[in-house]
Amino acid sequence: MKEINIAKVLVKKRKEKGVTQDELANYIGVTKASVSKWETEQSYPDITFLPMLATYFNISIDDLIDYKPQMTREDIKKLYQKLSSDFTSKTFDSVLEDCRRIIKKYYSCFPLLLQMGILMINHVELLKDSRQSVSLIEEARALFIRVKEESDDVSSIKKALYLEAYCDLAAGEPNAALELLDGTIEPALPPESLMASAYQMTGQVKDAKAVLQIGIYQNIVVLFNFLPAYLMLCTDDPLKFDEILRRAFNAAESFDMRHLHPGVLVSLYICAAQGYIAQNNHEQALNMLQQYTEIVTSDIYPLKLHGDDFFDLLDDWLIKLDLGNDLPRDEKTIRKSMSNVVVNNPAFSVLADKPRFQNIAEKLQSNCCED
């Protein structure tokens, strides 16, 4: 997209005023060829001509330049998808330079800065050097801080705060994350129930159902983000560990998470396997990895957010998300990550000589090569 749109403005205003390129050129004191180049975007007027042009058309210099340092939501989505795909087909440094160039160009487009920061932290695992990883996380954090401090959009500020805290944790600074989040948890005040009641009172029953579906769906996803972390905190209590896992699998079956959202389910299996390794229960660890492998090598691709027979009113909402119903990483990157989390995970090195683990690793690595 063009940010400086002076060419279009000149053409439009000149025609509105009913003057020729010759007449405009004579007024400014340049050649007709110069005006023609301005209007065909071959060059820009000298900065000293801008006040004269603005005065001639009775508009401000801002209106004359029509500078738009913003990108539309759809532009941002397409750009994110392109860059995410580039990370799998080009060198990391070249794509990162593209990101930096775009960030510099649209430094006041806060929705874009959020997505560029998210893009960075979602691909940091592609870096092999830990120092480079830390540096990239810091670069992403700087973007989130800018959004938090400069944006006037409440939703963007909240996202930026959360992502800044995430960067603190990724950089090994838990105290900074706690300080940023105030270390307190306020009671949840979900708006969905109020919105659903309001829709119902106005006779918009379908909208009421859709809002509640969205609320249920989001809370299920949040639940499956909490469960793996809680599971890993309870590895020292095998009975508690097994009970958490039992309830988690029951919830997963009830809402058919394997098909609804396999992306949040697979982390449960990885954490379960790691927990069983910590308990020296290698057989159960292999069972969890086997289940994990069956999911990630099944027909779940291309991975996209979607509803199902129960969540049949989600699609319109999912499409309106920042990235639509696409995931934040390219499919090739996702497949590779799903393999690496097992094959290159030090926690599973104790299983390396077991034929069953070797078979699992082979399937996962083969899955990386499939389209």
Phi, psi and omega in degrees: 000152178271137179263321177260115188248034184298328181298312180296321180295316180299313180299312183298311184291324179296318179290323177298322182279345178073036180245156180270170176296325178299314182296319179294319180298317179297322180294316184281332182093036177230181179274161175299325180298325179295314179298319179300318179295323177298317186283341178255012175064025175277339177199169177249152175297149173302146184301332181288343179274344186300315178299322180294316179295318180296318179295318182300320181264003178057046176226168178281163177297323178301316179292326180294313181287325182052051182285126181232088182278037182233154174241147178287163179302319181292322177298317181296316180300312181296319180296316179300313181299319180296312182294322178298318177293322180299326180299338180266346185240347180236173178291147182301315184297322182291321179291321179297322177295322175299316179301313182296321179296317180292319179300315180297323182290325184239046188293346178254009176265091189294324175301323178293316180300320177302312183291326178293321176295318178297319178301317181296311184288338177280349180237010181296333181293346178287343178277134181270335182272121183297327179293322177293323179298314179298319180297319180291322177298319178296322179295318178294318180299321179299324178293317181295322178295319178299315179298316181299321185272334187251335183286152175249013179263120186299317181298316180295322179296318179296316179298317181297320179297314179299314183290328175296318177297321177301317179296322177302314180296316181297331180271004179076033180238070183297325180295323177295321178295317179297318179295320181295321181270005178070357178065013181234156179237118178277150176302138180291133177236073184295132181281346188300319182295321178292317180297319180298319179297319180295317178298317182297319181294334179262011176081010181263070187295318180299319178296322178298316179296318181297316180299317179292323175300316179300316179298314179299313181301311182297321181288329175293316178299317178298317179304316182280357166272327179285318190301313179300320180295317179294321179302315182292336177283348186246021180294339180279357180232088186305323180294315178295317180303311181294325180291319177299315182295319179300312181294321180297315180292326176296316179295319180298320179290320182300321182255012176050050184297334180301326179257326182290312183206072182300335182300324180273342181280323187296329179294333177296317180294320179296314180295322178298317179297316179296321179296318179291327174298316179298331179270004180063029178254080188291328181294316178292325176300316178295324176299317180294318179293327177295316178297318178301313183295321179299323180287308188286346176255010180271192185273047181273355184264150356288139181286121177217152175287138182200165174266194176207198182297328178280310179268072186265007180236023185271334194305315181299321180291316181299320181296332183275356177294163184308317180254017183066217180264012177277153175276161187284002177227150177297151184301320180297320178294320179296313180300316180296317179297320179295332176282313184298326183296343175254304187297320183253021181270116181303332181299333184260008181298334180291346180261358191302328184269003181271128181306323182295319178292321179298323177293320177297313181299320180297318179296318182293318180291325176294325180296335178294332186272350183278149179263000000 
